[in-house]
Amino acid sequence: MSASLTLVILMGVMYAVGIYVMLERSLTRVLIGFLLVGNATNILIFIMSGGSGRPPLVTGTAADADIVDPIPQVLMLTAIVINFGITAFLLALIYRSWWLAQLGEEGDTLPDEHKGETEAETESSFDPLDLDDAAVHEVLRASDERPDDDAPARSTHDDTTREERS
């Protein structure tokens, strides 16, 4: 198969426009340029893949001579996945830069909500957690799920099941 002149011209134009747009300072234009270059690369792989043929299933017969090469198809799928991943990353960068631009003079700083608190006030906010922890330990000590500290320890190789002990 000879490459279609239309596809070759389209690929060249997409590479040229994509590289030109990527040279701008705007991240949105860099994203658009990268998408154009990625799609031009897919067209390049498609053009280089050769003519169409039978599916790439080797049967061991003489008809295997006209099967299509699967490597360009795999390369094109890989290029699509890489293009998608980098596009998602660039979109995250664009969103983050937009978010920081909306904050204005504050930038990336956060106000300190606990600036005027003393150490005693901070520790008192953790008291309910300590009380919860103590209650959990009390429940564990009262349950028969684990042996008491003063009771003889059970063997870890005990063959009896929980149902037999109950």
Backbone bond lengths (Angstrom), bond angles and torsions (degrees), N, CA, C in turn:
res aa  C-N    CA-C-N  psi(-1)  N-CA   C-N-CA  omega(-1)  CA-C   N-CA-C  phi
1 M - - - 1.447 - - 1.515 108.93 -
2 S 1.271 116.00 131.56 1.456 119.89 174.11 1.521 108.30 -90.30
3 A 1.326 115.98 144.29 1.461 120.51 -177.17 1.526 109.67 -68.79
4 S 1.302 115.53 138.69 1.456 121.22 178.05 1.529 109.01 -68.82
5 L 1.307 116.21 133.28 1.462 120.59 -179.82 1.525 110.67 -62.93
6 T 1.322 116.64 -32.65 1.465 120.51 178.65 1.524 111.13 -63.32
7 L 1.343 116.61 -42.92 1.464 119.73 178.91 1.528 111.53 -66.69
8 V 1.315 117.02 -38.58 1.464 120.02 179.80 1.526 110.12 -65.44
9 I 1.335 117.34 -44.11 1.471 120.63 178.79 1.530 110.40 -65.62
10 L 1.325 116.96 -42.61 1.464 121.05 177.98 1.520 110.84 -59.95
11 M 1.337 116.45 -44.21 1.458 120.45 179.22 1.525 110.49 -62.19
12 G 1.322 117.99 -44.99 1.460 121.35 -179.95 1.518 112.34 -62.85
13 V 1.331 116.45 -42.13 1.469 120.51 178.90 1.528 110.32 -65.60
14 M 1.333 116.75 -41.30 1.470 119.44 -179.98 1.524 111.06 -65.09
15 Y 1.342 117.98 -40.86 1.463 119.86 175.58 1.527 110.91 -62.13
16 A 1.318 117.40 -45.98 1.465 120.76 -177.04 1.527 111.55 -63.64
17 V 1.333 116.31 -48.69 1.466 119.82 -179.33 1.528 110.55 -66.56
18 G 1.330 117.03 -39.99 1.462 120.32 -179.77 1.512 112.37 -62.50
19 I 1.332 117.62 -44.89 1.466 120.59 179.17 1.524 110.35 -67.82
20 Y 1.318 117.67 -39.51 1.462 120.73 178.85 1.531 110.67 -62.95
21 V 1.319 117.31 -43.33 1.471 120.78 -178.22 1.529 110.60 -71.02
22 M 1.341 117.86 -33.19 1.465 120.30 179.58 1.521 111.95 -67.38
23 L 1.314 118.95 -20.16 1.459 121.34 -179.36 1.525 113.01 -78.87
24 E 1.321 118.70 -4.52 1.465 122.23 177.11 1.534 109.71 -75.18
25 R 1.316 116.28 165.60 1.466 120.38 -178.42 1.522 113.28 -85.37
26 S 1.290 118.63 -18.88 1.455 121.77 -176.69 1.525 110.80 -75.93
27 L 1.327 116.18 133.67 1.465 119.78 178.91 1.522 111.87 -65.97
28 T 1.319 117.19 -30.83 1.462 119.77 177.91 1.520 110.40 -65.17
29 R 1.303 117.16 -39.97 1.472 120.41 177.71 1.526 111.20 -69.92
30 V 1.322 116.95 -35.00 1.466 119.55 175.24 1.521 109.40 -62.26
31 L 1.333 117.84 -41.59 1.458 121.49 178.05 1.523 111.23 -62.38
32 I 1.325 117.20 -45.93 1.472 120.67 179.59 1.530 110.02 -62.88
33 G 1.315 117.21 -42.14 1.463 120.43 177.97 1.512 112.21 -63.34
34 F 1.326 115.88 -40.53 1.462 118.96 178.79 1.522 111.29 -65.43
35 L 1.326 117.32 -39.20 1.465 119.99 176.83 1.527 111.35 -62.87
36 L 1.327 116.81 -40.59 1.467 120.27 178.30 1.529 111.41 -64.84
37 V 1.318 117.30 -43.68 1.463 120.53 179.50 1.533 110.44 -66.17
38 G 1.325 117.64 -38.50 1.462 120.71 178.24 1.519 111.96 -64.20
39 N 1.320 116.95 -42.90 1.464 119.83 178.32 1.528 111.42 -69.43
40 A 1.323 117.88 -34.48 1.461 120.47 176.03 1.528 110.61 -65.45
41 T 1.325 116.83 -36.13 1.466 120.56 176.25 1.525 110.69 -65.29
42 N 1.318 117.65 -39.46 1.467 120.13 176.66 1.526 111.13 -63.22
43 I 1.320 117.25 -39.70 1.468 120.24 177.42 1.532 109.87 -65.78
44 L 1.340 117.94 -39.48 1.455 121.48 177.62 1.527 110.93 -60.46
45 I 1.326 116.98 -45.86 1.468 120.00 178.58 1.520 110.34 -64.11
46 F 1.317 117.17 -38.83 1.468 120.72 178.11 1.520 111.49 -63.45
47 I 1.330 117.15 -41.90 1.461 120.79 179.68 1.529 110.69 -65.88
48 M 1.332 116.58 -40.47 1.457 120.58 -177.08 1.526 113.20 -76.91
49 S 1.325 118.24 -11.03 1.464 120.42 -175.24 1.518 113.34 -71.11
50 G 1.305 118.43 -17.54 1.454 120.21 178.19 1.508 111.40 93.16
51 G 1.327 114.37 -170.06 1.459 120.45 -175.83 1.518 112.69 -75.80
52 S 1.311 113.85 172.08 1.455 118.79 178.82 1.528 109.26 -80.86
53 G 1.288 116.75 162.67 1.458 122.15 -179.10 1.510 110.19 -165.22
54 R 1.294 115.42 -164.47 1.455 120.84 179.34 1.530 110.14 -75.00
55 P 1.327 117.31 161.38 1.469 119.56 177.08 1.528 111.08 -59.76
56 P 1.342 117.11 149.21 1.470 120.16 -174.71 1.528 113.15 -77.18
57 L 1.328 116.71 62.40 1.456 122.41 176.06 1.524 107.59 -112.64
58 V 1.303 116.83 115.30 1.452 121.31 -178.22 1.526 108.34 -83.38
59 T 1.335 115.80 122.87 1.469 120.84 -179.72 1.516 112.63 -109.25
60 G 1.330 117.68 -11.12 1.456 120.73 179.95 1.515 113.17 84.41
61 T 1.320 117.19 15.87 1.462 120.69 179.09 1.519 109.67 -110.43
62 A 1.318 115.93 179.24 1.463 121.03 179.78 1.522 111.73 -70.70
63 A 1.327 118.23 -18.15 1.463 121.30 -179.17 1.530 112.18 -74.89
64 D 1.336 117.37 -5.05 1.473 120.76 179.86 1.523 112.74 -72.61
65 A 1.293 118.54 -7.57 1.464 121.38 -176.52 1.521 112.13 -70.70
66 D 1.330 118.37 -26.31 1.464 119.62 -176.27 1.526 113.07 -105.45
67 I 1.337 117.21 26.73 1.465 118.46 176.57 1.525 109.23 -81.75
68 V 1.316 115.46 154.61 1.460 121.52 -178.89 1.531 109.05 -83.46
69 D 1.323 115.68 149.87 1.457 121.27 178.68 1.534 109.24 -77.52
70 P 1.339 119.50 122.87 1.473 120.50 -177.04 1.525 113.95 -80.43
71 I 1.327 118.96 -13.54 1.469 120.82 -176.06 1.533 112.46 -61.92
72 P 1.337 121.09 -44.69 1.471 118.81 178.10 1.528 113.00 -62.55
73 Q 1.318 117.52 -32.83 1.469 119.71 177.40 1.520 110.28 -65.60
74 V 1.318 116.20 -41.67 1.468 120.31 178.89 1.529 110.06 -66.34
75 L 1.326 116.76 -41.36 1.464 119.91 178.80 1.525 111.52 -63.56
76 M 1.330 117.10 -37.84 1.456 120.38 179.72 1.536 110.48 -67.92
77 L 1.325 117.15 -42.09 1.471 119.83 176.85 1.526 110.92 -62.15
78 T 1.326 116.36 -40.94 1.461 120.15 178.43 1.523 110.66 -63.97
79 A 1.321 116.81 -41.69 1.467 120.26 178.86 1.530 111.10 -63.72
80 I 1.323 117.10 -37.36 1.470 120.50 178.35 1.520 110.39 -64.84
81 V 1.330 117.51 -43.39 1.472 121.20 -178.97 1.525 110.78 -66.30
82 I 1.326 117.24 -43.48 1.465 120.37 178.51 1.523 110.36 -64.32
83 N 1.319 116.87 -41.61 1.463 121.50 178.10 1.527 110.52 -60.85
84 F 1.330 117.24 -41.92 1.463 121.08 178.96 1.524 111.37 -65.20
85 G 1.327 117.41 -42.85 1.465 120.57 179.98 1.514 112.82 -63.75
86 I 1.311 117.31 -43.98 1.462 120.35 179.60 1.521 110.52 -70.05
87 T 1.333 117.30 -32.87 1.464 120.10 175.73 1.525 110.64 -63.38
88 A 1.328 116.75 -43.30 1.460 120.07 177.91 1.528 111.03 -62.71
89 F 1.324 117.25 -40.37 1.460 120.84 177.97 1.530 111.35 -64.06
90 L 1.330 116.82 -44.15 1.461 119.65 178.68 1.524 111.57 -65.28
91 L 1.328 117.43 -36.76 1.469 119.56 176.23 1.528 110.99 -63.27
92 A 1.336 116.97 -38.55 1.465 119.91 176.82 1.524 110.73 -64.95
93 L 1.340 117.36 -40.07 1.468 120.10 177.02 1.522 111.76 -64.54
94 I 1.323 116.30 -39.98 1.466 120.29 179.54 1.527 109.90 -64.57
95 Y 1.331 116.99 -43.54 1.464 119.99 179.90 1.524 110.86 -64.35
96 R 1.340 116.73 -42.34 1.462 119.84 -179.16 1.528 110.70 -64.98
97 S 1.323 118.33 -41.99 1.466 119.56 179.34 1.527 110.72 -67.16
98 W 1.331 117.67 -35.78 1.461 120.29 176.36 1.525 109.92 -64.95
99 W 1.340 117.37 -42.97 1.462 121.57 -179.78 1.522 110.81 -61.62
100 L 1.332 116.88 -44.37 1.462 119.76 179.42 1.520 111.42 -67.16
101 A 1.322 117.80 -32.66 1.462 120.40 177.77 1.525 111.00 -69.17
102 Q 1.331 117.80 -31.30 1.463 121.07 179.06 1.525 111.82 -73.02
103 L 1.330 118.38 -25.40 1.460 120.93 -179.70 1.521 112.09 -71.34
104 G 1.308 117.09 -24.09 1.459 120.42 177.27 1.512 112.56 72.52
105 E 1.347 116.37 -130.50 1.457 121.68 -175.48 1.516 113.12 -68.46
106 E 1.338 117.26 -24.74 1.460 119.35 -179.32 1.518 111.36 -64.89
107 G 1.334 116.66 -35.15 1.459 120.25 -180.00 1.516 111.22 67.16
108 D 1.303 115.36 -131.18 1.457 120.61 -176.19 1.523 112.29 -104.18
109 T 1.341 117.96 14.89 1.452 120.65 -179.09 1.524 110.18 -87.84
110 L 1.306 115.95 146.94 1.456 122.26 177.59 1.522 108.73 -113.99
111 P 1.315 117.11 142.42 1.471 118.14 178.20 1.526 110.23 -70.42
112 D 1.340 115.60 146.86 1.454 120.79 178.72 1.520 108.65 -84.46
113 E 1.335 116.53 110.79 1.460 121.13 -176.70 1.526 112.31 -74.47
114 H 1.324 118.18 -22.99 1.463 122.12 -174.50 1.532 110.86 -112.76
115 K 1.317 117.17 33.03 1.459 120.90 -173.99 1.531 112.42 -65.53
116 G 1.336 118.48 -40.64 1.453 121.15 -175.64 1.524 114.90 -89.85
117 E 1.313 118.70 1.13 1.468 120.85 -176.77 1.523 110.83 -77.25
118 T 1.331 113.51 146.88 1.456 118.86 174.61 1.519 108.95 -90.04
119 E 1.321 115.53 174.07 1.469 119.55 -179.78 1.525 110.79 -66.90
120 A 1.329 117.31 -34.81 1.470 120.49 179.71 1.528 110.68 -65.77
121 E 1.330 117.08 -40.33 1.471 119.88 178.48 1.520 111.24 -65.58
122 T 1.324 116.29 -37.97 1.461 120.05 178.69 1.524 110.38 -66.34
123 E 1.320 117.18 -44.08 1.465 120.57 178.92 1.518 111.74 -65.53
124 S 1.342 117.46 -34.14 1.466 119.63 -179.94 1.530 111.16 -67.92
125 S 1.326 117.69 -25.23 1.465 119.55 177.55 1.522 111.38 -71.28
126 F 1.351 117.04 -20.78 1.463 119.97 178.34 1.521 112.89 -93.68
127 D 1.341 119.20 -3.91 1.459 121.87 -179.84 1.524 113.29 -59.17
128 P 1.341 120.74 -43.70 1.468 118.61 178.47 1.531 113.13 -59.46
129 L 1.306 117.63 -31.88 1.460 120.01 177.36 1.517 110.92 -67.86
130 D 1.339 116.56 -39.82 1.460 119.92 178.59 1.523 110.74 -66.49
131 L 1.347 117.33 -38.47 1.456 120.47 178.20 1.525 111.32 -65.63
132 D 1.327 116.67 -39.60 1.465 120.55 176.23 1.514 110.94 -62.57
133 D 1.319 117.05 -41.77 1.452 121.39 -179.82 1.530 110.38 -64.27
134 A 1.325 116.28 -40.76 1.466 119.60 178.63 1.525 110.79 -65.91
135 A 1.324 118.32 -38.74 1.457 121.60 178.79 1.525 111.16 -65.77
136 V 1.301 117.04 -38.46 1.472 120.24 178.07 1.519 110.06 -64.54
137 H 1.325 117.51 -43.47 1.465 120.27 178.50 1.520 111.44 -63.79
138 E 1.326 117.01 -37.09 1.470 120.59 178.38 1.529 110.53 -64.66
139 V 1.314 117.81 -42.58 1.465 121.37 178.72 1.517 110.41 -64.51
140 L 1.327 117.23 -40.02 1.467 119.95 178.55 1.523 111.74 -65.90
141 R 1.339 117.18 -37.96 1.458 119.91 178.10 1.524 111.36 -66.95
142 A 1.331 116.94 -34.48 1.467 120.41 -177.95 1.533 112.60 -80.05
143 S 1.300 118.12 -20.97 1.470 119.92 -177.32 1.510 110.84 -82.16
144 D 1.337 114.69 162.14 1.458 119.63 178.41 1.526 111.02 -96.04
145 E 1.302 116.57 15.87 1.462 120.54 -179.37 1.526 111.88 -74.98
146 R 1.325 116.14 -28.12 1.460 117.95 178.48 1.518 107.81 -134.08
147 P 1.316 118.19 147.82 1.472 120.60 -175.37 1.527 111.54 -67.49
148 D 1.333 115.94 149.62 1.465 121.22 175.76 1.512 109.48 -69.08
149 D 1.311 114.98 161.16 1.464 118.83 -179.45 1.521 111.48 -68.83
150 D 1.367 118.46 -33.50 1.461 119.80 -177.95 1.527 112.59 -89.60
151 A 1.336 119.11 -11.67 1.462 121.79 178.71 1.521 109.24 -79.78
152 P 1.351 116.73 152.27 1.466 118.42 178.27 1.533 110.13 -64.89
153 A 1.291 114.92 140.17 1.462 119.76 -177.67 1.518 110.32 -71.61
154 R 1.327 116.08 139.75 1.457 121.06 177.03 1.518 109.01 -80.06
155 S 1.285 114.69 153.03 1.455 119.98 177.81 1.526 108.83 -73.13
156 T 1.300 115.65 142.76 1.460 118.91 177.69 1.515 111.28 -74.85
157 H 1.342 116.18 -13.77 1.455 120.08 -179.23 1.523 110.95 -102.26
158 D 1.336 117.58 26.63 1.458 122.50 179.98 1.528 109.14 -66.84
159 D 1.332 116.56 127.30 1.466 120.68 -176.49 1.517 112.95 -83.61
160 T 1.319 117.90 -9.83 1.459 119.04 -178.20 1.515 109.44 -80.89
161 T 1.319 115.53 144.89 1.458 120.91 178.27 1.514 109.59 -91.79
162 R 1.300 118.67 171.97 1.452 122.88 179.15 1.522 111.42 -62.42
163 E 1.318 116.19 -37.75 1.470 118.72 -179.12 1.514 111.26 -65.39
164 E 1.333 118.37 -34.82 1.468 121.04 179.53 1.509 111.10 -72.27
165 R 1.345 118.53 -31.77 1.453 121.13 178.31 1.516 112.14 -74.01
166 S 1.319 118.09 -28.13 1.461 121.45 -175.90 1.501 112.22 -77.29
